C-alpha cells in the first residue's frame, strides 16, 4: 500500500512538472501530495584548488524520489576550472528530507533536502557525481543555505572534488529576487 501511495505521489508530481505547474501542482481529491523542495540561485566555488567559479542552479526534487529517477536539477558554471559546463542530474540515489534543528521549521515540517546523484556534463571532463544539501531557512531566502560537491573518479585526488556553497544563495541570473531561495513544500 505504501508503494502504491508513493507511486501516485510521484506520478502527480511528474504530471504537474510536465504541464509546467512546478510547485503549483494541486493533488487530486484523496491523493496526498508528496513533500518536495524546490529552489534556484547561485553559489561560489570553495574548492582548495583556487580558481573560483560561480554555479547557477535550479531544482525541484521530491523527498521520496525513487532511486534511479531523474528529477529536474541543473547546474551551469561560469569561471573557474569548469567554466561553460552544464550539469544535469540523470539518476538520484534516493534523496532525503529532514529537519535541521539549526534553522526554523517551515509549515512543510522539514527544512533540509540532501542526497547523491549521477550527473551528465555538457562538455565532458569526467565529473559524474554530485552530493547536495539545500536548507530552507525561512521566508525570503536570506537564511537559506546551499552546498554541493561535484566529483570525478578516481576520487583520491583533491582536484577531483569541486565544491560550491552559499549562505544565503546568490541571486539567480535574470531573477528580480535579491537572493536565491530554497522552499520546502508539502
Secondary structure in CASP SS format (residue, H / E / C, confidence):
PFRMAT SS
TARGET T0000
AUTHOR 0000-0000-0000
METHOD secondary structure of the structure
MODEL  1
X C 1.00
X H 1.00
X H 1.00
X H 1.00
X H 1.00
X H 1.00
X H 1.00
X H 1.00
X H 1.00
X H 1.00
X H 1.00
X H 1.00
X H 1.00
X H 1.00
X H 1.00
X H 1.00
X H 1.00
X H 1.00
X C 1.00
X C 1.00
X C 1.00
X H 1.00
X H 1.00
X H 1.00
X C 1.00
X C 1.00
X C 1.00
X C 1.00
X C 1.00
X C 1.00
X C 1.00
X C 1.00
X C 1.00
X C 1.00
X C 1.00
X E 1.00
X E 1.00
X E 1.00
X E 1.00
X E 1.00
X E 1.00
X E 1.00
X E 1.00
X E 1.00
X E 1.00
X C 1.00
X C 1.00
X C 1.00
X C 1.00
X C 1.00
X C 1.00
X C 1.00
X C 1.00
X E 1.00
X E 1.00
X E 1.00
X E 1.00
X E 1.00
X E 1.00
X E 1.00
X E 1.00
X E 1.00
X C 1.00
X C 1.00
X C 1.00
X C 1.00
X C 1.00
X C 1.00
X C 1.00
X C 1.00
X C 1.00
X C 1.00
X E 1.00
X E 1.00
X E 1.00
X E 1.00
X E 1.00
X E 1.00
X C 1.00
X C 1.00
X C 1.00
X C 1.00
X C 1.00
X C 1.00
X C 1.00
X E 1.00
X E 1.00
X E 1.00
X E 1.00
X E 1.00
X E 1.00
X E 1.00
X C 1.00
X C 1.00
X C 1.00
X E 1.00
X E 1.00
X E 1.00
X C 1.00
X C 1.00
X C 1.00
X C 1.00
X C 1.00
X C 1.00
X C 1.00
X C 1.00
X C 1.00
X C 1.00
X C 1.00
X C 1.00
X C 1.00
X E 1.00
X E 1.00
X E 1.00
X E 1.00
X E 1.00
X E 1.00
X E 1.00
X E 1.00
X E 1.00
X E 1.00
X C 1.00
X C 1.00
X C 1.00
X C 1.00
X C 1.00
X E 1.00
X E 1.00
X E 1.00
X E 1.00
X E 1.00
X E 1.00
X E 1.00
X E 1.00
X E 1.00
X C 1.00
X C 1.00
X C 1.00
X C 1.00
X C 1.00
X C 1.00
X C 1.00
X C 1.00
X C 1.00
X E 1.00
X E 1.00
X E 1.00
X E 1.00
X E 1.00
X E 1.00
X E 1.00
X E 1.00
X C 1.00
X C 1.00
X C 1.00
X C 1.00
X C 1.00
X H 1.00
X H 1.00
X H 1.00
X E 1.00
X E 1.00
X E 1.00
X E 1.00
X E 1.00
X E 1.00
X E 1.00
X E 1.00
X E 1.00
X E 1.00
X C 1.00
X C 1.00
X C 1.00
X C 1.00
X C 1.00
X C 1.00
X C 1.00
X C 1.00
X C 1.00
X C 1.00
X E 1.00
X E 1.00
X E 1.00
X E 1.00
X E 1.00
X C 1.00
END
